[in-house]
Amino acid sequence: MNELQNQIIELKKKKNAVLLAHYYQRPEIQEIADYVGDSLGLSQEAKKTDADIILFAGVHFMAETAKILNPSKRVLLPDLEAGCSLAESCPPSAFEKFIQAHPDHLVITYVNCSAEIKALSHIVCTSSNAEKIVRSVPEDTPIIFAPDKNLGRHIIQKTGRNMILWDGSCVVHEAFSLDKLIDLYKQHSDAEIIAHPESESHILKTANFIGSTAEMIKYVGESPNNKFIIATEAGILHKMQQEVPQKILIPAPTNENNTCACSECGFMKMNTLQKVYDCLLNESPEIELPEKLIKKALVPIERMLELSK
């Protein structure tokens, strides 16, 4: 534990603040978080916390979700520019027209979207509960699923539902190279490939297991296998390796010729330990949303949380 980490821990106590961090955050941030998890887990933790301040080490839509669930609490985000390529692929004005073009459809949106998109939805889902949410809808009810087309296609395959998909995607999960993955597997034929459902179909077809970040960590812990190729953002490897220190974890390769040779989210990595400290010290930047928007966006989130119990 370094000095800056200790200072953040002391500040949290002093200000009655809770630090929530996504699995894709930098290891040094995960190490001092009160909770590290996926979008569903983070939403659940945000809802039940009794802290005065929620410091969210993640991206903008995650902090917005925490604010929607806790309108009376202060929600801080270390860097307001920490966005999401998937969320940005679904502009509210265009999505509203899309909904209007498909009347009588129930709108299910993946949590990786803006508060405005959530407010246009009937129910929100995460990658860990998307199948359950879709199956909860009567079969004769037509569905719009947004914004992630890859997750949508995966759920269609799992459920047989004929959903209309918004054409959005995550650049991080679309960066994986099938050719490089096949070459890597040839070198490690004893490995299992596990993938996040935001990945493209050709990557998912190679996978022994497909699941959310939390489900992937659970699977690696329970599998008798000792070697895994991981097709999701490389930040997950820190927590995963802590859970299975004796196992070999290999990040899936991307199309990019980068030094990491793995897929990293630049937005997630915008949060640094120094920014976390400064944010908590100054209680800024703070997430602020109009009351009307909070009330509208809360309804589909609450429906999700109720179905996820």
GUDOFI-802442 format. One record per residue: x negated, y negated, z of N, C-alpha, C in turn; residue in one letter. Coordinates in steps of 0.001 Angstrom, whole numbers, padded with zeros to 6 digits, always signed. Layout:
BEGIN
XYZXYZXYZA/...
//
This chain:
BEGIN
-000853+001188+000000+000000+000000+000000-000893-001244+000000M/-000733-002114-001018-001569-003309-001054-000910-004468-000291N/-001632-005573-000196-001174-006703+000613+000133-007297+000098E/+000248-007406-001222+001462-007981-001801+002676-007087-001527L/+002483-005791-001610+003572-004865-001290+004016-005030+000167Q/+003046-005156+001065+003365-005356+002491+004111-006666+002725N/+003728-007702+001994+004402-008993+002135+005857-008915+001668Q/+006091-008151+000595+007460-007976+000090+008300-007218+001113I/+007725-006186+001704+008428-005395+002726+008812-006278+003915I/+007897-007142+004332+008182-008048+005445+009272-009062+005081E/+009212-009583+003857+010221-010530+003393+011608-009886+003345L/+011640-008625+002919+012925-007913+002869+013562-007845+004257K/+012754-007537+005253+013261-007457+006632+013750-008816+007102K/+012947-009831+006845+013245-011181+007300+014540-011711+006692K/+014778-011390+005428+015920-011967+004700+017101-010999+004581K/+016992-009844+005223+018023-008800+005099+018327-008543+003625N/+017267-008211+002895+017384-007954+001456+017133-006480+001172A/+017769-005991+000129+017543-004624-000327+016944-004696-001730V/+015939-003879-001979+015292-003830-003288+015716-002553-004009L/+016467-002726-005093+016900-001603-005915+016059-001577-007181L/+015559-000406-007547+014679-000300-008717+015098+000856-009613A/+015036+000624-010905+015314+001685-011871+014075+002559-012040H/+014298+003801-012470+013199+004749-012693+012162+004233-013689Y/+012548+003287-014548+011636+002802-015581+010750+001645-015108Y/+010909+001238-013852+010094+000141-013334+008652+000588-013079Q/+007779-000403-012938+006372-000123-012663+006236+000664-011359R/+005281+001600-011279+005108+002431-010080+004981+001629-008786P/+004241+000524-008821+004014-000255-007599+005300-000902-007078E/+006277-001096-007971+007581-001615-007542+008433-000476-006982I/+008415+000654-007681+009167+001818-007193+008740+002210-005775Q/+007449+002075-005493+006897+002518-004202+007480+001767-003008E/+007923+000542-003209+008442-000244-002074+009950-000478-002167I/+010589+000151-003153+012038-000018-003308+012781+000747-002216A/+013926+000205-001821+014782+000898-000861+015531+002034-001534D/+015717+001896-002846+016369+002955-003615+015854+002896-005038Y/+015493+004054-005588+015079+004178-006988+016057+005147-007645V/+016634+004763-008780+017605+005655-009387+017984+005285-010799G/+018997+006004-011318+019520+005714-012645+020671+004722-012523D/+021292+004391-013635+022320+003340-013633+023491+003672-012721S/+023936+004932-012720+025052+005307-011858+024662+005191-010392L/+023522+005767-010030+023063+005706-008645+022858+004285-008169G/+022308+003450-009037+022063+002057-008675+023384+001311-008469L/+024377+001607-009306+025694+000990-009145+026319+001403-007818S/+026198+002676-007500+026763+003182-006243+026067+002560-005037Q/+024748+002441-005103+023991+001829-004004+024332+000346-003857E/+024458-000335-004991+024799-001762-004962+026159-001991-004312A/+027077-001077-004571+028434-001223-004038+028481-001061-002522K/+027656-000169-001983+027770+000150-000556+026782-000577+000351K/+025878-001367-000224+024866-002019+000603+025471-003082+001520T/+024898-003237+002708+025335-004298+003623+024295-005417+003702D/+023346-005408+002775+022325-006457+002742+022934-007786+002297A/+022321-008887+002688+022768-010216+002255+022280-010531+000844D/+021102-009971+000514+020491-010222-000795+020195-008895-001481I/+020588-008782-002743+020234-007623-003564+019175-008087-004560I/+017992-007569-004418+016911-007870-005354+016827-006704-006330L/+017144-006962-007572+017284-005889-008546+016069-005827-009470F/+015278-004799-009318+014141-004575-010210+014625-003677-011343A/+015095-004333-012375+015640-003634-013533+015791-004645-014648G/+016837-004489-015445+017069-005452-016519+018384-006196-016256V/+018662-007181-017092+019721-008151-016812+021093-007517-016607H/+021471-006555-017468+022814-005994-017341+022978-005235-016019F/+021895-004665-015504+021953-003944-014222+022211-004912-013067M/+021516-006034-013092+021720-007041-012050+023127-007634-012146A/+023620-007810-013380+024995-008287-013561+025988-007316-012933E/+025757-006016-013141+026645-005002-012569+026654-005093-011049T/+025477-005284-010459+025388-005434-009004+026153-006661-008530A/+026098-007746-009296+026822-008969-008935+028331-008764-009053K/+028750-008068-010088+030178-007791-010278+030720-006986-009094I/+029922-006052-008614+030330-005204-007488+030197-005927-006142L/+029408-006997-006107+029154-007737-004863+029235-009241-005115N/+030412-009742-005465+030518-011167-005831+030134-012131-004717P/+030235-011687-003450+029917-012579-002339+028445-012535-001939S/+027698-011599-002507+026280-011478-002166+025407-012184-003199K/+024193-012507-002795+023234-013086-003726+022509-011952-004431R/+022504-011982-005734+021825-010962-006537+020701-011639-007301V/+019492-011157-007082+018304-011746-007697+017693-010793-008717L/+017124-011366-009769+016415-010599-010798+015053-011248-010991L/+013950-010506-010818+012615-011116-010888+012337-011906-012160P/+012914-011471-013294+012692-012189-014554+013995-012181-015341D/+014604-013350-015531+015877-013438-016243+015759-013042-017709L/+014538-013022-018224+014324-012643-019620+014269-011132-019805E/+014350-010374-018713+014329-008910-018797+015680-008437-019313A/+015795-008345-020622+017057-007976-021266+017113-006506-021625G/+017816-006191-022707+017983-004797-023121+018341-004786-024597C/+017582-004071-025400+017838-004031-026842+019205-003436-027149S/+019628-002465-026353+020941-001845-026559+022056-002828-026245L/+021951-003517-025108+022970-004507-024742+023050-005617-025796A/+021896-006027-026308+021860-007110-027291+022407-006679-028651E/+022502-005368-028871+023022-004871-030148+024547-004951-030221S/+025161-005441-029143+026630-005508-029094+027082-006901-028645C/+027113-007876-029551+027560-009226-029198+029058-009230-028866P/+029462-009916-027799+030871-009909-027381+031861-010325-028461P/+031559-011390-029222+032507-011867-030232+032723-010823-031322S/+031647-010174-031747+031759-009140-032782+032485-007911-032239A/+032221-007573-030980+032857-006390-030396+034353-006619-030193F/+034716-007836-029854+036141-008150-029677+036891-007969-030999E/+036280-008388-032095+036889-008196-033417+036969-006717-033764K/+035958-005961-033373+035917-004516-033609+037089-003832-032897F/+037335-004250-031655+038458-003700-030881+039782-004053-031541I/+039897-005299-031996+041130-005758-032632+041410-005004-033933Q/+040333-004552-034577+040476-003792-035826+040909-002351-035576A/+040837-001931-034307+041246-000563-033951+042231-000620-032784H/+043434-001120-033035+044421-001256-031951+044818+000100-031373P/+045271+000057-030139+045736+001256-029425+044616+002228-029059D/+043362+001812-029214+042238+002649-028806+041816+002305-027379H/+041512+003326-026604+040948+003108-025273+039449+002844-025427L/+038970+001804-024767+037573+001381-024948+036711+001865-023780V/+035761+002745-024114+034785+003220-023133+033434+002624-023494I/+032817+001913-022555+031511+001340-022831+030458+001891-021875T/+029342+002176-022453+028156+002587-021713+027704+001401-020864Y/+027272+001664-019657+026932+000601-018705+025841-000341-019230V/+025059+000124-020205+023999-000697-020796+024594-001733-021744N/+025366-002648-021186+025997-003709-021976+026218-004911-021071C/+026530-006027-021667+026707-007259-020898+028011-007255-020111S/+028109-008176-019167+029334-008322-018381+030522-008633-019286A/+030288-009408-020343+031365-009760-021273+031908-008525-021993E/+031018-007606-022346+031453-006360-023007+032221-005489-022015I/+031747-005418-020783+032472-004646-019757+033884-005197-019562K/+034009-006513-019608+035307-007155-019418+036285-006830-020550A/+035767-006410-021698+036603-006031-022839+036952-004543-022824L/+036472-003820-021813+036580-002360-021769+037669-001876-020829S/+038108-000646-021072+039036+000007-020156+038291+000751-019053H/+037145+001320-019417+036348+002064-018443+034890+002054-018872I/+034002+002034-017890+032563+002054-018129+032054+003459-017824V/+030947+003837-018431+030323+005125-018122+028812+004965-018071C/+028132+005972-017561+026677+006040-017629+026323+007324-018364T/+025052+007528-018636+024659+008744-019357+024928+009991-018525S/+024954+009850-017200+025182+011014-016342+026660+011381-016210S/+027562+010433-016475+028983+010766-016320+029798+010551-017593N/+029136+010235-018707+029852+009920-019955+030761+011067-020396A/+030258+012294-020325+031079+013437-020740+032315+013556-019851E/+032134+013418-018552+033251+013516-017603+034275+012412-017854K/+033796+011199-018114+034693+010069-018369+035515+010323-019633I/+034854+010760-020701+035562+011013-021964+036577+012139-021794V/+036202+013179-021085+037128+014310-020868+038323+013907-020003R/+038187+012835-019237+039301+012391-018376+040403+011702-019175S/+040095+011338-020408+041061+010642-021260+041932+011668-021990V/+043267+011511-021969+044142+012451-022691+043697+012636-024142P/+043793+013855-024647+043267+014187-025972+043966+013436-027104E/+045207+013002-026867+045920+012287-027926+045668+010780-027902D/+044772+010345-026998+044424+008923-026911+043157+008648-027709T/+043225+007814-028749+042021+007506-029525+041044+006655-028716P/+039750+006862-028959+038711+006221-028149+037723+005447-029017I/+037383+004245-028553+036215+003517-029051+035110+003725-028029I/+033922+004122-028498+032782+004301-027596+031668+003357-028030F/+031165+002571-027079+030144+001573-027402+029207+001392-026190A/+028032+000778-026365+027463+000390-027655+026510+001428-028252P/+026193+002523-027519+025143+003431-027975+025690+004554-028861D/+025367+004492-030148+025864+005497-031096+025237+006868-030849K/+023995+006907-030357+023345+008197-030123+023988+008936-028951N/+024222+008212-027853+024927+008814-026730+026335+009211-027162L/+026987+008362-027955+028335+008659-028441+028382+009939-029255G/+027421+010100-030166+027368+011320-030991+027151+012557-030121R/+026304+012417-029122+026036+013533-028204+027313+013932-027460H/+028079+012939-027008+029321+013223-026274+030380+013807-027211I/+030427+013354-028452+031342+013938-029438+031034+015428-029613I/+029751+015725-029718+029328+017123-029883+029700+017966-028664Q/+029592+017371-027480+029877+018100-026239+031376+018290-026021K/+032176+017296-026397+033602+017314-026069+034517+017641-027245T/+034007+017435-028462+034848+017638-029635+035786+016476-029919G/+035639+015385-029148+036499+014216-029356+036034+013429-030580R/+036999+012934-031347+036681+012174-032545+036693+010683-032217N/+035621+010193-031596+035571+008799-031156+035030+007889-032257M/+035481+006645-032256+034923+005614-033137+033736+004997-032403I/+032588+004962-033065+031355+004506-032411+030945+003123-032895L/+030513+002303-031943+029851+001034-032276+028423+001374-032713W/+027904+000621-033667+026587+000914-034231+025469+000226-033443D/+025238+000691-032210+024173+000139-031381+023211+001232-030948G/+022017+000829-030538+021038+001821-030092+019944+001141-029271S/+019162+001977-028595+018032+001527-027783+016741+001740-028564C/+015968+000690-028773+014742+000809-029564+013725+001733-028894V/+013757+001796-027569+012816+002652-026841+013093+004121-027139V/+014366+004497-027102+014714+005900-027316+014760+006288-028791H/+014726+005289-029673+014669+005597-031106+013236+005578-031630E/+012287+005392-030722+010886+005292-031137+010183+006649-031211A/+010833+007691-030712+010166+008992-030685+009997+009556-032093F/+008824+010143-032339+008494+010705-033644+008714+012213-033633S/+009580+012692-034516+009842+014136-034590+008585+014893-035029L/+007890+014366-036028+006680+015042-036522+005623+015157-035431D/+005409+014064-034704+004417+014087-033630+004869+014989-032482K/+006182+015009-032247+006718+015871-031188+006489+017340-031536L/+006713+017690-032800+006485+019076-033246+005009+019439-033117I/+004135+018513-033507+002690+018762-033382+002295+018935-031918D/+002864+018101-031052+002564+018197-029621+003058+019521-029051L/+004239+019939-029499+004807+021201-029002+003946+022392-029447Y/+003364+022305-030632+002477+023380-031106+001278+023538-030180K/+000839+022412-029608-000292+022445-028666+000145+022926-027286Q/+001435+022767-026989+001957+023138-025665+003242+023954-025846H/+003113+025099-026481+004296+025908-026792+004950+026507-025551S/+004268+026403-024422+004846+026897-023169+005650+025803-022446D/+005749+024629-023060+006467+023511-022437+007934+023516-022831A/+008765+022974-021955+010164+022702-022277+010276+021230-022655E/+011073+020948-023680+011330+019565-024082+012620+019114-023409I/+012561+017999-022692+013779+017439-022097+013939+016012-022612I/+015191+015635-022898+015423+014353-023574+016615+013613-023000A/+016537+012293-023111+017648+011424-022721+018618+011331-023895H/+019943+011342-023641+020909+011339-024742+020960+010052-025565P/+020205+009023-025179+020090+007839-026031+019149+008088-027207E/+018428+009216-027170+017516+009556-028265+018305+009978-029503S/+017648+009916-030650+018319+010268-031904+018591+011770-031981E/+019553+012130-032831+020014+013522-032924+018892+014501-033223S/+017961+014118-034102+016902+015068-034468+015965+015353-033296H/+015853+014417-032356+015065+014667-031145+015871+015551-030187I/+017156+015262-030048+018001+016037-029134+018089+017502-029564L/+018031+017747-030874+018105+019136-031356+016908+019970-030914K/+015805+019317-030605+014601+020056-030172+014621+020350-028673T/+015529+019689-027944+015449+019699-026482+016022+020968-025846A/+015336+021417-024802+015853+022504-023965+016893+021979-022985N/+016780+020682-022672+017724+020062-021742+017916+018604-022129F/+019180+018146-022062+019513+016753-022345+020259+016205-021139I/+019807+015058-020627+020483+014499-019463+020019+013101-019120G/+020693+012498-018162+020316+011174-017669+018974+011256-016961S/+018433+010109-016603+017133+010114-015914+017206+010913-014618T/+018257+010722-013842+018393+011472-012583+018543+012965-012846A/+019304+013312-013876+019497+014724-014224+018210+015359-014718E/+017385+014586-015432+016102+015103-015918+015169+015419-014752M/+015138+014523-013782+014293+014747-012600+014760+015986-011844I/+016056+016129-011707+016629+017297-011016+016296+018579-011773K/+016418+018530-013097+016157+019720-013913+014707+020178-013794Y/+013794+019226-013884+012366+019562-013782+012062+020184-012414V/+012720+019690-011385+012506+020221-010047+013025+021636-009881G/+014118+021948-010572+014753+023255-010397+014299+024293-011410E/+013767+023872-012533+013344+024812-013572+012130+025625-013121S/+012098+026925-013441+010927+027742-013108+009726+027420-013992P/+009968+026669-015060+008878+026313-015971+007927+025319-015315N/+006673+025316-015756+005657+024454-015148+005171+023320-016045N/+005682+023265-017275+005210+022224-018193+006392+021660-018973K/+006412+020309-019103+007536+019649-019750+007056+018505-020636F/+007708+018356-021780+007518+017184-022629+008750+016302-022421I/+008524+015056-022024+009601+014181-021563+009929+013115-022606I/+011133+013181-023167+011550+012200-024180+012485+011162-023562A/+011895+010248-022828+012589+009047-022351+011509+008024-022005T/+011911+006874-021505+010938+005828-021160+009934+006373-020146E/+008657+006081-020379+007571+006715-019620+007551+006365-018138A/+008275+005318-017740+008308+004941-016330+008852+006035-015428G/+009657+006940-015994+010249+008014-015202+009196+008994-014683I/+008049+009032-015341+007024+010022-014979+006497+009821-013559L/+006528+008581-013065+006019+008311-011717+006849+009038-010669H/+008157+008822-010698+009045+009470-009733+009097+010978-009963K/+009115+011361-011211+009204+012781-011550+007984+013537-011035M/+006801+012954-011205+005579+013612-010751+005532+013714-009230Q/+006096+012722-008538+006183+012787-007078+007043+013974-006639Q/+008095+014239-007398+009010+015334-007063+008392+016693-007368E/+007568+016756-008427+006959+018038-008834+005455+017850-009062V/+004692+017587-007997+003263+017299-008155+002464+018437-008785P/+002990+019655-008699+002261+020810-009206+002533+021075-010685Q/+003486+020330-011280+003870+020602-012666+003222+019610-013632K/+003135+020025-014888+002501+019202-015929+003589+018480-016713I/+003504+017158-016747+004484+016321-017434+003805+015558-018562L/+004332+015690-019756+003715+015073-020938+004730+014151-021602I/+004417+012855-021765+005368+011962-022442+005487+012298-023925P/+006704+012274-024445+006918+012528-025868+006288+011406-026683A/+005687+011741-027818+004996+010721-028635+005960+009879-029459P/+005515+008674-029792+006325+007751-030585+005716+007558-031969T/+006461+006810-032779+005977+006480-034123+004866+005441-034094N/+004765+004733-032958+003782+003662-032845+002389+004214-032553E/+001398+003545-033075+000009+003911-032776-000487+003079-031597N/+000218+003227-030448-000159+002426-029287-001088+003202-028365N/-001663+002505-027411-002630+003144-026511-001968+004126-025570T/-000701+003843-025239+000024+004718-024307+000428+006017-024988C/+000740+005938-026307+001251+007079-027068+002562+007582-026480A/+003250+006711-025738+004530+007063-025140+005472+005880-025329C/+006728+006084-025018+007712+005030-025232+007933+004227-023958S/+007625+002945-024005+007806+002068-022854+008742+000921-023220E/+009568+000529-022254+010480-000587-022452+009800-001874-021996C/+009538-002754-022961+008884-004020-022630+009714-004860-021678G/+011043-004766-021791+011921-005516-020892+011775-005026-019452F/+011777-003700-019262+011634-003136-017918+010303-003540-017288M/+009282-003598-018126+007946-003879-017619+007695-005373-017409K/+008680-006207-017733+008532-007646-017486+008520-007946-015986M/+009174-007089-015210+009160-007265-013755+007818-006793-013210N/+007148-007676-012482+005864-007342-011864+005979-007500-010355T/+005007-006974-009638+005009-007093-008179+004993-008560-007759L/+004217-009375-008463+004149-010801-008129+005500-011474-008348Q/+006174-011121-009441+007496-011697-009712+008515-011260-008671K/+008416-010012-008209+009316-009527-007166+009113-010353-005894V/+007851-010585-005530+007534-011384-004337+008042-012814-004484Y/+007715-013450-005594+008125-014843-005820+009647-014984-005819D/+010306-014015-006439+011759-014038-006530+012395-013971-005143C/+011891-013078-004313+012446-012928-002965+012088-014130-002090L/+010880-014633-002227+010439-015789-001448+011299-017014-001755L/+011521-017260-003054+012245-018458-003488+013745-018224-003659N/+014147-016958-003541+015543-016553-003761+016039-017050-005123E/+015191-016833-006113+015466-017269-007476+014519-016520-008432S/+014964-016171-009652+016237-016458-010298+017397-015649-009702P/+018559-016260-009732+019757-015624-009201+020765-015387-010320E/+021438-014245-010250+022481-013924-011219+023781-014612-010800I/+024328-015397-011702+025598-016077-011437+026550-015814-012596E/+027767-015411-012258+028782-015106-013260+030088-015802-012891L/+030873-016229-013873+032174-016849-013580+033091-015867-012842P/+033876-016376-011926+034759-015531-011115+035738-014741-011985E/+036259-015372-013018+037218-014709-013905+036568-013522-014614K/+035330-013700-015054+034598-012629-015731+034316-011478-014767L/+033934-011809-013548+033662-010785-012535+034897-009925-012295I/+036045-010564-012165+037291-009830-011882+037658-008898-013031K/+037479-009370-014276+037822-008539-015433+036842-007379-015596K/+035557-007653-015389+034531-006622-015578+034535-005595-014455A/+035042-006002-013295+035058-005094-012146+036002-003911-012365L/+037096-004140-013054+038124-003099-013215+037575-001832-013873V/+036914-001919-015043+036387-000691-015660+035240-000054-014880P/+034470-000859-014153+033390-000305-013331+033968+000475-012161I/+034979-000088-011513+035634+000598-010394+036270+001910-010858E/+036837+001904-012056+037418+003141-012584+036340+004213-012742R/+035180+003804-013236+034074+004744-013372+033639+005296-012037M/+033448+004416-011064+032967+004849-009743+033972+005782-009072L/+035256+005522-009279+036286+006383-008704+036225+007777-009326E/+036026+007835-010632+035942+009124-011325+034638+009863-011032L/+033632+009129-010543+032303+009715-010313+032104+010210-008882S/+033119+010114-008065+032987+010546-006660+032796+012054-006567K/
//
